[in-house]
Every structure is written in C-alpha cells, then in structure tokens.
C-alpha cells in the first residue's frame, strides 16, 4: 500500500486531535485489554487508509467518527458469537452490577461501570450514547450514524435520563463526578 | 446538548492507557492486513485444489465412465465455487470509501451482504456439487464391475442419497436460519432509520 503525503499528514492531524476519542470508543467496545489494543490499532489503520479517499465533503471529525464507529461495529459483529447477548438500556436496569457498588465511587470504577453498560448495549444505542458522551449534538450524531436528527434527539434524551438514573441508583455518590 | 452533563465530564476526562502508533507502525499493519487477506484466499484455493486433485485422480484410475463423468462434474462444481468465493472475498474487502460511510449505511450494507451469501447458499455453494455427486452415486451403485443384485444397488443409492441429502439439508437449514436472523436485524435497522 503506497501512502500519499496528504494521507499521512491528514492521518497524523486527525489522530492527534481525535485519538483520545477513538481510545474511549475502543474501551466502550471491548473489555479485554489485548483485543481492545488490537481494535484500537485497527481503527488507526482504517483511518489512515480511509484518508486516501477523503473528499472533504464532510468535516474531518465526522469522517473520523464514522470510520472508528464502523470498525468498532465490525469488531462487535465478529465477536458477538462469543459475547453476552446485546440488550436495550431498559433491560440493563434489571441487570445486577458485576462490581461492588460501594466501591464504585472511585472515578476509574465509575468509568468502568459506564463502559460495562455501554458494551452491553445493542446498535444503534451504543453508537448514539458514545457520540453523545463525546459532546456531539444531535445533528453531528446524525451525520455520523446516518439516522435522522429527530430520532437521535429522542433517543439521546431517553438514553441520557436512563443512564443517569442507573448511575444514581447504583452509585449515589457518583452524582458529584 | 448540555455542556454540564456529569457523565460527559466523567467520560471525556477518564484516564487512558498509554497508546502510541507511529506512521511506520500504521504502514506495516496495513501491509500485514493485505497479506492476511491474500493468505486467506490462498488457503481457500489450496483446499479446492486438493479436492480437484483427488477427483482427478479418481477419474484417472477408475475405468468407469459414470465415475469419470461424476468426478469431472464435481471438479467443475469446485471451480465454480472457487470463482464465487473469490467474488465474495472481493466484495468483502474493505473499501476506503465504504469505511467512511455513515454507520447505518455501512452496517446495513454489511448485513445485506452476509444475508445474501447465506440465502444464496444453494446457488453458489451446494447446488454446483449436486450434479457431480448424483452422477457419482449412480455410477458407484450401478458399476458393472461390482457384482450386486438390483435391490442391493438401489439400497446403496438410497443410503448415499439419504446421508448426502441430510448433510446438504442441514447446511441449508442452518444457513437459512442465520439469514433470517440477519433479515430481522435489517428490518430493525430500517425501522430505526424511518423514525
């Protein structure tokens, strides 16, 4: 595969700006450390490869999130035969926490719990909630996912309140994070 | 959306494991990916070559024209399946432009591709072997060189048909079930997009 200077430069700039978001997406997709690292590497390679055909018809941020989410979706698709079945957020409310709730006050554990919840979600809730947590608005999430902005706004509102309630119910002291 | 959502703050400020990947690493891994795809294609072709060689040998050593025709048809069927496999492999090869499509477009295209491969299993995978296998069974059951009464020959044919037919039916049923599941996922995705 021959790289063009533009491709390398675009990749480096995008990775510098959006690398942490890609890493957060990998954490919310794969719990196993080694497979998570592989997934993250796959995301970076796919992003570099994709810049060979970047046509500037959408913002770099939208492009990066599309590539990263598509790689993550393919990863979940490959792994789902050996994983627990995906559920909706309504069903998660009835799932017992796998951790000791009293220790979830620590930030890392709260992040771990958040990742656990997101990993158990099916599409498109997983995509929508991770993009929302990155701070994207409904229109931007719509550009990445291809779903209508109206549908996104409705789902975000529902997911947000259910997620917040889950956190309050399971770890009351996380309210001040 | 709110800038003050505590979950957004928790999410974006989370501590992350150290991760670095240089351009050289990226180039190397992209090359490894291409090599892996090529190796997988070669393994599939090598398996087909083994089948072709085995039936070519049978056609060469067995002096029965029915067996030879059956073996020849199985070889033709294998060549057809090899060609279809390479077509599907090309269709599944990651395309840079496709990778940057919206998630719904990308996900739907992938589900449709997988469903179509499974739905058409008879036309591209099982069906091409049927003429050769049937001729082969008949040739073996009614070979003039084997001294058997008609009843025993028919029984041999029926046993082969039942066993082979059962295996084919099981493969078709399992693939059909998986195709239906993918169909339901496509419908669910379309319903979400129509909202």
Interface residues (C-beta under 8 A of the other chain):
Chain A: X1 X3 X8 X11 X12 X15 X19 X20 X23 X24 X27 X33 X37 X40 X41 X44 X45 X46 X48 X49 X50 X52 X53 X54 X63 X66 X67 X69 X70 X71 X73 X74 X77 X107 X108 X110 X111 X114 X123 X124 X127 X132 X133 X134 X135 X136 X137 X138 X143 X144 X145 X146 X147 X148 X150 X151 X154 X156 X160 X163 X164 X167 X174 X175 X176 X177
Chain B: X1 X3 X5 X6 X7 X8 X9 X10 X11 X12 X14 X15 X16 X17 X19 X21 X23 X25 X26 X27 X29 X30 X31 X33 X34 X94 X96 X97 X99 X100 X101 X102 X103 X104 X105 X106 X107 X110 X189 X192 X193 X195
